[in-house]
Amino acid sequence: MFTLPDVDKVIYLQGHYSIPIVLLSIVIACLAAFTALSMHERMKSNSFVPRYVWLTLASVSMGFGIWSMHFIGMSAYMLPVKMEFNKLLTVISVLPAMIASFLAFYITGLPKQSIRTYSISGIVMGLGISTMHYVGMMAMVMEVNYAYHIGYFILSIIIAIVVSFVSLYIFGSLYKYMKNVIYKVVTAIIMGMAVASMHYTGMYAVRYLSYLL
């Protein structure tokens, strides 16, 4: 997974991105985050709908947003080889994002908050985003092999955790201002950028290669 072979034995393939699709993937991640934050806000308000229903809907929205961003981002990357996806792994890959979103939103929804709870939430959300990404990468079926640069692999996970922490901290500490749409939009953009930053750093960590005969 992390072992890059001797450069004399392989051909490294270079791809390129479609910028409009990259931008679309980022917008989708931000919109999903905005939807999830709005539902999480409803969870804390008085409503005839039970609290756990809003929590579940927020988690599903964020999970599908992360998942959609990943595969749209993958579609933005053009390689000179045929690529398909394993359907089972593709479906399974959405689960870590949903579960992590549920746990992170649940923790930030607790009555008492501290740097410790926000840190736990950020770690959970960041690891969920990262797991979703790398399970999604495992779902790729291509005619070439690939390996990860371990430094960028680790960096992608750190980015996901740090930016998730920042976005959840802003949302939690400024919760009373979240009825102001500007605050909510800014928080959603930060959370969407957490997903996008992790994804594209993770993509940069990949080295596509074909072995010489």
ROSE-4610 file (N, C-alpha, C; in Angstrom, 1 decimal, always signed):
// ROSE-4610
residu = [M/M/M/F/F/F/T/T/T/L/L/L/P/P/P/D/D/D/V/V/V/D/D/D/K/K/K/V/V/V/I/I/I/Y/Y/Y/L/L/L/Q/Q/Q/G/G/G/H/H/H/Y/Y/Y/S/S/S/I/I/I/P/P/P/I/I/I/V/V/V/L/L/L/L/L/L/S/S/S/I/I/I/V/V/V/I/I/I/A/A/A/C/C/C/L/L/L/A/A/A/A/A/A/F/F/F/T/T/T/A/A/A/L/L/L/S/S/S/M/M/M/H/H/H/E/E/E/R/R/R/M/M/M/K/K/K/S/S/S/N/N/N/S/S/S/F/F/F/V/V/V/P/P/P/R/R/R/Y/Y/Y/V/V/V/W/W/W/L/L/L/T/T/T/L/L/L/A/A/A/S/S/S/V/V/V/S/S/S/M/M/M/G/G/G/F/F/F/G/G/G/I/I/I/W/W/W/S/S/S/M/M/M/H/H/H/F/F/F/I/I/I/G/G/G/M/M/M/S/S/S/A/A/A/Y/Y/Y/M/M/M/L/L/L/P/P/P/V/V/V/K/K/K/M/M/M/E/E/E/F/F/F/N/N/N/K/K/K/L/L/L/L/L/L/T/T/T/V/V/V/I/I/I/S/S/S/V/V/V/L/L/L/P/P/P/A/A/A/M/M/M/I/I/I/A/A/A/S/S/S/F/F/F/L/L/L/A/A/A/F/F/F/Y/Y/Y/I/I/I/T/T/T/G/G/G/L/L/L/P/P/P/K/K/K/Q/Q/Q/S/S/S/I/I/I/R/R/R/T/T/T/Y/Y/Y/S/S/S/I/I/I/S/S/S/G/G/G/I/I/I/V/V/V/M/M/M/G/G/G/L/L/L/G/G/G/I/I/I/S/S/S/T/T/T/M/M/M/H/H/H/Y/Y/Y/V/V/V/G/G/G/M/M/M/M/M/M/A/A/A/M/M/M/V/V/V/M/M/M/E/E/E/V/V/V/N/N/N/Y/Y/Y/A/A/A/Y/Y/Y/H/H/H/I/I/I/G/G/G/Y/Y/Y/F/F/F/I/I/I/L/L/L/S/S/S/I/I/I/I/I/I/I/I/I/A/A/A/I/I/I/V/V/V/V/V/V/S/S/S/F/F/F/V/V/V/S/S/S/L/L/L/Y/Y/Y/I/I/I/F/F/F/G/G/G/S/S/S/L/L/L/Y/Y/Y/K/K/K/Y/Y/Y/M/M/M/K/K/K/N/N/N/V/V/V/I/I/I/Y/Y/Y/K/K/K/V/V/V/V/V/V/T/T/T/A/A/A/I/I/I/I/I/I/M/M/M/G/G/G/M/M/M/A/A/A/V/V/V/A/A/A/S/S/S/M/M/M/H/H/H/Y/Y/Y/T/T/T/G/G/G/M/M/M/Y/Y/Y/A/A/A/V/V/V/R/R/R/Y/Y/Y/L/L/L/S/S/S/Y/Y/Y/L/L/L/L/L/L]
num = [1/1/1/2/2/2/3/3/3/4/4/4/5/5/5/6/6/6/7/7/7/8/8/8/9/9/9/10/10/10/11/11/11/12/12/12/13/13/13/14/14/14/15/15/15/16/16/16/17/17/17/18/18/18/19/19/19/20/20/20/21/21/21/22/22/22/23/23/23/24/24/24/25/25/25/26/26/26/27/27/27/28/28/28/29/29/29/30/30/30/31/31/31/32/32/32/33/33/33/34/34/34/35/35/35/36/36/36/37/37/37/38/38/38/39/39/39/40/40/40/41/41/41/42/42/42/43/43/43/44/44/44/45/45/45/46/46/46/47/47/47/48/48/48/49/49/49/50/50/50/51/51/51/52/52/52/53/53/53/54/54/54/55/55/55/56/56/56/57/57/57/58/58/58/59/59/59/60/60/60/61/61/61/62/62/62/63/63/63/64/64/64/65/65/65/66/66/66/67/67/67/68/68/68/69/69/69/70/70/70/71/71/71/72/72/72/73/73/73/74/74/74/75/75/75/76/76/76/77/77/77/78/78/78/79/79/79/80/80/80/81/81/81/82/82/82/83/83/83/84/84/84/85/85/85/86/86/86/87/87/87/88/88/88/89/89/89/90/90/90/91/91/91/92/92/92/93/93/93/94/94/94/95/95/95/96/96/96/97/97/97/98/98/98/99/99/99/100/100/100/101/101/101/102/102/102/103/103/103/104/104/104/105/105/105/106/106/106/107/107/107/108/108/108/109/109/109/110/110/110/111/111/111/112/112/112/113/113/113/114/114/114/115/115/115/116/116/116/117/117/117/118/118/118/119/119/119/120/120/120/121/121/121/122/122/122/123/123/123/124/124/124/125/125/125/126/126/126/127/127/127/128/128/128/129/129/129/130/130/130/131/131/131/132/132/132/133/133/133/134/134/134/135/135/135/136/136/136/137/137/137/138/138/138/139/139/139/140/140/140/141/141/141/142/142/142/143/143/143/144/144/144/145/145/145/146/146/146/147/147/147/148/148/148/149/149/149/150/150/150/151/151/151/152/152/152/153/153/153/154/154/154/155/155/155/156/156/156/157/157/157/158/158/158/159/159/159/160/160/160/161/161/161/162/162/162/163/163/163/164/164/164/165/165/165/166/166/166/167/167/167/168/168/168/169/169/169/170/170/170/171/171/171/172/172/172/173/173/173/174/174/174/175/175/175/176/176/176/177/177/177/178/178/178/179/179/179/180/180/180/181/181/181/182/182/182/183/183/183/184/184/184/185/185/185/186/186/186/187/187/187/188/188/188/189/189/189/190/190/190/191/191/191/192/192/192/193/193/193/194/194/194/195/195/195/196/196/196/197/197/197/198/198/198/199/199/199/200/200/200/201/201/201/202/202/202/203/203/203/204/204/204/205/205/205/206/206/206/207/207/207/208/208/208/209/209/209/210/210/210/211/211/211/212/212/212/213/213/213]
x = [+0.8/+0.0/+0.9/+2.0/+2.8/+4.2/+4.4/+5.7/+5.7/+6.5/+6.7/+7.9/+7.7/+8.7/+9.8/+10.9/+12.0/+11.5/+11.9/+11.4/+11.8/+12.8/+13.2/+12.3/+11.5/+10.6/+9.2/+8.8/+7.5/+7.4/+6.2/+5.8/+4.8/+5.1/+4.1/+3.2/+1.9/+0.9/+0.5/+0.4/+0.0/-1.4/-2.3/-3.6/-3.8/-5.0/-5.3/-6.7/-7.0/-8.3/-9.2/-10.4/-11.4/-11.8/-11.4/-11.6/-13.1/-14.0/-15.4/-16.0/-15.5/-16.0/-15.4/-14.2/-13.6/-14.4/-14.7/-15.5/-16.8/-17.4/-18.8/-18.7/-17.6/-17.5/-17.3/-16.7/-16.5/-17.8/-18.6/-19.9/-20.8/-20.8/-21.7/-21.3/-20.0/-19.6/-20.1/-20.0/-20.4/-21.9/-22.7/-24.1/-24.6/-23.9/-24.3/-24.0/-22.9/-22.6/-23.6/-24.0/-25.0/-26.4/-26.7/-28.0/-27.9/-26.7/-26.5/-26.5/-25.9/-25.9/-27.3/-28.0/-29.4/-30.3/-30.1/-30.8/-30.3/-29.0/-28.5/-29.0/-29.2/-29.8/-31.2/-32.0/-33.3/-33.4/-32.4/-32.3/-32.4/-31.8/-31.7/-32.9/-33.7/-34.9/-36.1/-37.1/-38.4/-39.1/-39.4/-40.1/-40.8/-41.9/-42.7/-41.9/-40.9/-40.1/-39.0/-38.9/-37.9/-36.5/-35.7/-34.3/-33.5/-33.6/-32.8/-33.1/-34.3/-34.6/-33.8/-33.8/-33.0/-31.5/-31.0/-29.6/-29.3/-30.2/-30.1/-30.1/-31.0/-31.1/-29.9/-29.4/-28.1/-27.0/-26.9/-25.8/-25.9/-27.1/-27.2/-26.9/-27.3/-27.0/-25.5/-24.8/-23.4/-22.7/-23.1/-22.5/-22.6/-23.8/-24.0/-23.3/-23.1/-22.4/-20.9/-20.3/-18.9/-18.8/-19.7/-19.6/-19.7/-20.7/-20.9/-19.7/-19.2/-18.0/-16.8/-16.7/-15.5/-15.7/-16.8/-16.9/-17.0/-17.6/-17.5/-16.1/-15.4/-14.0/-13.1/-13.5/-12.8/-13.1/-14.3/-14.7/-14.0/-13.6/-12.9/-11.4/-10.9/-9.5/-9.5/-8.8/-8.7/-7.4/-7.5/-6.4/-6.5/-5.4/-5.4/-5.7/-6.5/-6.9/-8.4/-8.9/-10.3/-10.4/-11.5/-11.7/-13.2/-13.4/-14.7/-14.7/-15.9/-16.0/-16.6/-16.1/-16.7/-18.0/-19.1/-20.4/-20.6/-20.2/-20.3/-19.5/-18.2/-17.3/-17.8/-18.3/-18.8/-19.9/-20.8/-22.0/-21.5/-20.6/-20.1/-19.3/-18.7/-17.8/-18.6/-19.9/-20.7/-20.9/-20.9/-21.2/-20.2/-18.9/-18.0/-18.3/-18.7/-19.0/-20.3/-21.3/-22.5/-22.4/-21.7/-21.5/-20.7/-19.6/-18.7/-19.5/-20.3/-21.1/-22.1/-22.7/-23.7/-23.0/-21.8/-21.1/-20.6/-20.1/-19.6/-20.7/-21.8/-23.0/-23.6/-23.6/-24.1/-23.3/-22.0/-21.1/-21.2/-21.2/-21.3/-22.7/-23.7/-25.0/-25.2/-24.2/-24.3/-24.4/-25.0/-25.2/-23.9/-22.9/-21.7/-20.6/-19.9/-18.9/-17.6/-16.5/-15.1/-14.2/-13.0/-12.0/-11.9/-12.0/-11.8/-13.0/-14.2/-15.3/-15.2/-14.8/-14.6/-13.5/-12.4/-11.3/-11.7/-12.5/-13.0/-13.9/-14.8/-15.7/-14.9/-13.8/-13.0/-12.3/-11.7/-11.0/-12.0/-13.2/-14.2/-14.6/-14.9/-15.3/-14.2/-13.0/-11.8/-11.5/-11.6/-11.3/-12.4/-13.6/-14.8/-14.6/-14.2/-14.0/-12.9/-11.8/-10.6/-11.0/-11.7/-12.0/-12.9/-13.9/-14.8/-13.9/-13.0/-12.2/-11.4/-10.7/-9.8/-10.5/-11.7/-12.5/-13.0/-13.4/-13.8/-12.7/-11.5/-10.3/-10.1/-10.4/-10.3/-11.3/-12.4/-13.5/-13.1/-12.0/-11.6/-11.1/-11.5/-11.1/-10.4/-9.1/-8.4/-7.4/-6.9/-6.0/-4.5/-4.4/-3.0/-3.1/-1.9/-1.7/-1.6/-1.7/-1.4/-0.9/-0.1/+0.4/+0.4/+0.5/+0.4/+1.7/+1.9/+3.1/+2.7/+3.4/+2.9/+2.8/+3.7/+3.7/+2.4/+2.1/+0.8/-0.4/-0.3/-1.4/-1.7/-0.7/-0.9/-1.3/-0.7/-1.1/-2.6/-3.1/-4.5/-5.4/-5.0/-5.8/-5.7/-4.5/-4.4/-5.2/-5.2/-6.0/-7.5/-8.0/-9.4/-9.7/-8.9/-9.1/-9.1/-8.0/-7.9/-9.0/-9.3/-10.4/-11.7/-12.0/-13.2/-13.3/-12.3/-12.3/-12.6/-12.0/-12.2/-13.7/-14.2/-15.6/-16.6/-16.4/-17.3/-17.1/-15.9/-15.7/-16.5/-16.3/-17.0/-18.5/-19.0/-20.5/-20.9/-20.2/-20.6/-20.5/-19.4/-19.1/-19.9/-20.3/-21.1/-22.5/-23.0/-24.3/-25.4/-25.3/-26.4/-26.5/-25.5/-25.5/-25.9/-26.1/-26.3/-27.7/-28.6/-29.8/-29.5/-28.3/-27.8/-27.2/-27.7/-27.4/-25.9/-25.3/-23.9/-23.0/-23.2/-22.4/-22.5/-23.7/-24.0/-23.3/-23.3/-22.7/-21.2/-20.6/-19.1/-18.7/-19.5/-19.2/-19.3/-20.4/-20.6/-19.4/-19.0/-17.8/-16.6/-16.3/-15.2/-15.3/-16.5/-16.7/-16.6/-17.1/-17.0/-15.6/-14.8/-13.4/-12.6/-13.1/-12.4/-12.5/-13.7/-13.9/-13.0/-13.1/-12.4/-10.9/-10.4/-8.9/-8.4/-9.1/-8.7/-8.7/-9.8/-9.9/-8.8/-8.5/-7.5/-6.1/-5.9/-4.6/-4.4/-5.5/-5.4/-5.2/-5.8/-5.6/-4.2/-3.6/-2.2/-1.2/-1.7/-0.8/-0.7/-1.6/-1.7/-0.7/+0.0/+0.9/+0.4/-0.1/-0.6/+0.6/+0.7/+1.8/+1.5/+2.3/+2.1/+3.5/+3.6/+4.9/+5.3/+6.6/+7.3/+7.4/+7.2/+7.3/+8.8]
y = [-1.2/+0.0/+1.3/+1.2/+2.4/+2.2/+1.0/+0.7/+1.1/+2.1/+2.6/+1.8/+1.1/+0.3/+1.2/+0.5/+1.2/+1.8/+3.1/+3.9/+3.2/+2.4/+1.8/+0.6/+0.2/-1.0/-0.6/+0.7/+1.1/+2.3/+2.5/+3.8/+4.5/+5.7/+6.5/+7.2/+7.1/+7.7/+9.1/+10.0/+11.4/+11.7/+12.2/+12.6/+14.1/+14.6/+16.0/+16.2/+17.3/+17.6/+18.4/+18.2/+19.1/+20.1/+21.3/+22.4/+22.6/+22.6/+22.8/+21.7/+20.5/+19.4/+19.4/+19.9/+20.1/+21.1/+22.2/+23.3/+22.8/+21.9/+21.4/+20.5/+19.7/+18.8/+19.6/+20.7/+21.5/+22.2/+22.7/+23.3/+22.3/+21.0/+20.0/+19.7/+19.6/+19.4/+20.5/+21.8/+22.9/+22.9/+22.6/+22.5/+21.4/+20.3/+19.2/+19.6/+20.3/+20.7/+21.8/+22.7/+23.7/+23.0/+22.0/+21.2/+20.5/+19.8/+19.1/+20.0/+21.2/+22.1/+22.7/+22.9/+23.4/+22.4/+21.1/+20.0/+19.8/+20.0/+19.9/+21.0/+22.2/+23.3/+23.1/+22.4/+22.1/+21.1/+20.2/+19.2/+19.9/+21.1/+21.8/+22.7/+22.9/+23.7/+22.9/+23.5/+22.8/+22.4/+21.2/+20.6/+19.4/+19.1/+17.9/+16.7/+16.9/+15.9/+15.5/+14.2/+13.8/+14.3/+14.6/+15.0/+14.1/+12.8/+11.8/+11.8/+12.1/+12.2/+13.2/+14.4/+15.5/+15.1/+14.5/+14.1/+13.1/+12.1/+11.1/+11.8/+12.7/+13.3/+14.2/+14.9/+15.7/+14.8/+13.6/+12.7/+12.1/+11.7/+11.2/+12.2/+13.5/+14.5/+14.8/+14.8/+15.1/+13.9/+12.7/+11.4/+11.3/+11.6/+11.5/+12.7/+13.8/+14.9/+14.6/+14.0/+13.6/+12.5/+11.6/+10.5/+11.0/+11.9/+12.5/+13.3/+14.1/+14.9/+14.1/+12.9/+12.1/+11.5/+11.0/+10.4/+11.4/+12.5/+13.6/+14.1/+14.2/+14.6/+13.5/+12.2/+11.2/+11.3/+11.7/+11.8/+13.0/+14.0/+15.1/+14.8/+13.6/+13.3/+12.4/+12.8/+12.1/+11.4/+10.0/+9.2/+8.5/+8.2/+7.5/+6.0/+5.6/+4.2/+4.1/+2.9/+2.7/+2.5/+3.1/+3.0/+2.7/+1.7/+1.3/+1.2/+1.0/+1.0/-0.3/-0.9/-2.1/-1.6/-2.1/-1.6/-1.8/-2.9/-3.2/-2.3/-2.1/-1.2/+0.2/+0.6/+1.9/+2.2/+1.3/+1.5/+1.5/+0.5/+0.4/+1.7/+2.4/+3.5/+4.7/+4.7/+5.9/+5.7/+4.5/+4.2/+4.9/+4.9/+5.6/+7.1/+7.7/+9.1/+9.4/+8.5/+8.7/+8.5/+7.4/+7.0/+8.1/+8.6/+9.6/+10.9/+11.3/+12.5/+12.4/+11.2/+11.0/+11.2/+10.6/+10.7/+12.1/+12.7/+14.1/+15.1/+15.0/+15.9/+15.6/+14.3/+13.9/+14.6/+14.5/+15.0/+16.5/+17.2/+18.6/+19.1/+18.2/+18.5/+18.3/+17.8/+17.6/+19.0/+19.0/+20.3/+21.1/+20.3/+21.0/+20.7/+21.7/+21.6/+22.1/+21.5/+22.0/+21.7/+22.1/+21.9/+20.3/+19.6/+18.1/+17.5/+18.0/+17.4/+17.8/+19.0/+19.4/+18.7/+18.4/+17.6/+16.2/+15.6/+14.2/+14.2/+15.3/+15.4/+15.5/+16.4/+16.6/+15.4/+14.6/+13.4/+12.4/+12.2/+11.3/+11.7/+13.0/+13.4/+13.3/+13.7/+13.6/+12.2/+11.2/+9.8/+9.2/+9.7/+9.2/+9.7/+10.9/+11.5/+10.7/+10.5/+9.8/+8.3/+7.7/+6.3/+6.1/+7.1/+7.1/+7.2/+8.1/+8.4/+7.2/+6.6/+5.5/+4.2/+4.0/+2.8/+3.1/+4.3/+4.7/+4.4/+4.7/+4.5/+3.0/+2.2/+0.7/+0.2/+0.9/+0.5/+0.7/+1.4/+1.6/+0.3/+0.0/-1.1/-0.6/-0.7/-0.1/-1.1/-0.8/-1.7/-1.4/-0.5/-0.2/-0.3/-0.3/-0.4/+1.0/+1.1/+2.4/+2.1/+3.1/+3.1/+4.5/+4.6/+5.9/+6.4/+7.7/+8.3/+8.5/+7.8/+7.8/+9.2/+10.1/+11.4/+12.1/+12.2/+12.8/+12.1/+10.8/+10.0/+10.4/+10.5/+10.9/+12.4/+13.2/+14.7/+14.8/+14.0/+14.1/+13.9/+12.9/+12.6/+13.7/+14.2/+15.3/+16.5/+16.8/+18.0/+17.8/+16.5/+16.2/+16.5/+16.0/+16.1/+17.6/+18.3/+19.7/+20.6/+20.5/+21.4/+21.0/+19.7/+19.2/+19.8/+19.8/+20.4/+21.9/+22.6/+24.0/+24.3/+23.6/+23.9/+23.5/+22.4/+22.0/+22.9/+23.4/+24.4/+25.7/+26.1/+27.4/+27.2/+26.1/+25.8/+25.8/+25.0/+24.9/+26.1/+26.8/+28.0/+29.2/+29.2/+30.3/+29.9/+28.8/+28.3/+29.3/+30.2/+31.1/+32.1/+32.2/+33.1/+32.4/+31.1/+30.3/+30.6/+31.3/+31.8/+32.8/+33.5/+34.4/+33.5/+33.6/+32.7/+32.9/+34.1/+34.3/+33.4/+33.3/+32.5/+31.0/+30.6/+29.2/+28.9/+29.9/+29.7/+29.6/+30.5/+30.4/+29.1/+28.6/+27.3/+26.2/+26.2/+25.2/+25.2/+26.4/+26.4/+25.8/+26.1/+25.5/+24.0/+23.5/+22.1/+21.4/+22.1/+21.6/+21.5/+22.6/+22.6/+21.5/+21.1/+20.0/+18.8/+18.5/+17.3/+17.4/+18.6/+18.8/+18.7/+19.4/+19.4/+18.0/+17.2/+15.9/+15.1/+15.2/+14.4/+14.7/+16.0/+16.3/+16.1/+16.2/+15.8/+14.3/+13.6/+12.1/+11.7/+12.4/+12.1/+12.4/+13.5/+13.8/+12.8/+12.0/+11.0/+9.7/+9.6/+8.4/+8.5/+7.4/+7.3/+6.1/+6.4/+5.4/+4.9/+3.6/+3.0/+1.7/+1.5/+0.3/-0.3/-1.6/-2.3/-2.6/-2.4/-2.7/-4.2/-4.7/-6.1/-6.5]
z = [+0.0/+0.0/+0.0/+0.8/+0.9/+0.2/-0.4/-1.0/-2.5/-2.7/-4.1/-4.7/-5.8/-6.5/-7.1/-7.5/-8.1/-9.4/-9.6/-10.7/-12.1/-12.1/-13.3/-13.7/-12.8/-13.0/-13.4/-13.3/-13.5/-14.4/-14.9/-15.5/-14.6/-14.2/-13.4/-14.3/-14.1/-14.9/-14.3/-15.1/-14.7/-15.2/-14.4/-14.8/-14.6/-14.9/-14.8/-14.3/-13.7/-13.2/-14.1/-14.1/-14.7/-13.6/-13.8/-12.8/-12.5/-13.5/-13.2/-12.3/-12.5/-11.7/-10.3/-10.2/-8.9/-8.1/-8.7/-8.0/-7.6/-8.5/-8.2/-7.0/-6.9/-5.7/-4.4/-4.5/-3.3/-2.9/-3.9/-3.6/-3.0/-3.5/-3.0/-1.5/-1.2/+0.2/+1.1/+0.7/+1.5/+1.7/+0.6/+0.7/+1.6/+1.6/+2.5/+3.9/+4.2/+5.5/+6.0/+5.1/+5.5/+5.9/+5.1/+5.4/+6.7/+6.9/+8.2/+9.4/+9.3/+10.4/+10.7/+9.6/+9.8/+10.6/+10.2/+10.9/+12.3/+12.5/+13.9/+14.7/+14.1/+14.9/+15.3/+14.4/+14.7/+15.8/+15.9/+17.0/+18.4/+18.5/+19.8/+20.1/+19.1/+19.3/+19.6/+20.1/+20.5/+19.2/+19.1/+17.9/+18.3/+17.6/+17.8/+17.3/+16.4/+15.9/+16.9/+17.3/+18.3/+17.9/+19.0/+18.8/+18.0/+18.2/+17.5/+16.0/+15.6/+14.2/+13.5/+14.1/+13.5/+13.4/+14.5/+14.6/+13.5/+13.3/+12.2/+10.8/+10.6/+9.3/+9.0/+10.1/+9.9/+9.5/+10.2/+10.0/+8.5/+8.1/+6.8/+5.7/+6.0/+5.0/+4.9/+6.0/+6.0/+5.4/+5.8/+5.2/+3.7/+3.2/+1.8/+1.1/+1.8/+1.2/+1.0/+2.1/+2.0/+0.9/+0.9/-0.1/-1.5/-1.8/-3.1/-3.5/-2.6/-2.9/-3.4/-2.7/-3.0/-4.4/-4.8/-6.1/-7.2/-6.9/-8.0/-8.1/-7.0/-7.1/-7.8/-7.6/-8.4/-9.9/-10.2/-11.6/-12.3/-11.4/-12.0/-12.4/-11.9/-12.2/-13.5/-14.5/-15.7/-15.8/-15.9/-16.2/-17.5/-18.2/-19.5/-19.4/-18.4/-18.3/-18.0/-18.2/-17.8/-16.3/-15.7/-14.3/-14.0/-13.2/-12.7/-11.2/-10.6/-9.2/-8.7/-7.7/-7.1/-6.3/-6.7/-6.2/-4.7/-4.2/-2.8/-2.0/-2.3/-1.5/-1.7/-2.8/-3.0/-2.1/-1.9/-1.0/+0.4/+0.8/+2.2/+2.6/+1.6/+1.9/+2.5/+2.3/+2.8/+4.4/+4.9/+6.3/+7.3/+7.0/+8.0/+8.1/+7.0/+7.0/+7.8/+7.6/+8.4/+9.8/+10.2/+11.6/+12.3/+11.7/+12.2/+12.4/+11.4/+11.5/+12.7/+12.8/+13.9/+15.3/+15.4/+16.7/+17.0/+15.9/+16.1/+16.4/+15.7/+16.0/+17.4/+17.8/+19.1/+20.2/+20.0/+21.1/+21.2/+20.0/+20.0/+20.5/+20.5/+21.0/+22.4/+23.1/+24.6/+25.3/+26.5/+27.2/+27.5/+28.0/+28.4/+27.3/+26.9/+25.9/+26.4/+25.9/+26.3/+25.1/+25.2/+24.1/+24.0/+25.1/+25.0/+24.1/+24.4/+23.6/+22.1/+21.9/+20.5/+19.8/+20.6/+20.0/+19.7/+20.6/+20.3/+19.1/+19.0/+17.8/+16.5/+16.6/+15.4/+15.0/+15.9/+15.6/+15.0/+15.6/+15.1/+13.6/+13.4/+12.1/+11.1/+11.5/+10.6/+10.2/+11.1/+10.8/+10.0/+10.2/+9.4/+7.9/+7.7/+6.4/+5.7/+6.5/+5.9/+5.6/+6.5/+6.2/+5.0/+4.9/+3.7/+2.4/+2.5/+1.3/+0.9/+1.8/+1.5/+1.2/+1.8/+1.4/+0.0/-0.3/-1.7/-2.7/-2.3/-3.2/-3.4/-2.4/-2.5/-3.5/-3.7/-4.6/-6.0/-6.3/-7.7/-8.3/-9.5/-10.3/-11.6/-11.7/-12.8/-13.4/-14.6/-15.2/-14.8/-13.8/-13.3/-11.8/-11.2/-9.7/-9.2/-7.9/-7.2/-5.8/-5.3/-4.0/-3.4/-2.1/-1.4/-1.0/-1.1/-0.4/+1.0/+1.9/+3.3/+4.0/+3.6/+4.2/+3.9/+2.6/+2.2/+2.7/+2.8/+3.4/+4.8/+5.6/+7.0/+7.1/+6.2/+6.2/+5.9/+5.0/+4.6/+5.8/+6.6/+7.8/+8.8/+9.0/+10.0/+9.5/+8.2/+7.7/+8.0/+7.8/+8.0/+9.5/+10.4/+11.8/+12.3/+11.8/+12.3/+11.8/+10.5/+10.0/+10.5/+10.7/+11.3/+12.7/+13.5/+14.8/+14.8/+13.9/+13.8/+13.4/+12.4/+12.0/+13.1/+13.8/+14.9/+16.1/+16.4/+17.5/+17.2/+15.9/+15.6/+15.7/+15.2/+15.2/+16.7/+17.5/+18.9/+19.7/+19.6/+20.5/+20.0/+18.7/+18.2/+17.9/+18.6/+18.3/+18.4/+19.4/+19.6/+18.5/+17.6/+16.5/+15.2/+15.3/+14.1/+13.4/+14.0/+13.4/+12.3/+12.5/+11.5/+10.4/+9.2/+8.1/+7.7/+7.9/+7.5/+8.3/+9.6/+10.5/+10.1/+9.7/+9.4/+8.0/+7.1/+5.8/+5.9/+6.8/+7.0/+7.6/+8.6/+9.2/+8.2/+7.4/+6.4/+5.3/+5.0/+4.0/+4.6/+5.9/+6.6/+6.6/+7.0/+7.1/+5.7/+4.7/+3.3/+2.9/+3.2/+2.9/+3.6/+4.8/+5.5/+4.7/+4.1/+3.3/+2.0/+1.4/+0.1/+0.3/+1.3/+1.6/+1.8/+2.6/+2.9/+1.6/+0.8/-0.4/-1.4/-1.7/-2.7/-2.2/-0.9/-0.4/-0.5/-0.2/-0.3/-1.8/-2.7/-4.1/-4.5/-3.9/-4.3/-3.7/-2.7/-2.1/-3.0/-3.9/-4.7/-5.9/-6.1/-7.3/-8.1/-9.3/-10.2/-11.1/-11.1/-11.8/-12.6/-13.6/-14.4/-14.5/-14.2/-14.2/-15.6/-15.8/-17.1/-17.3/-18.5/-18.7/-18.9]
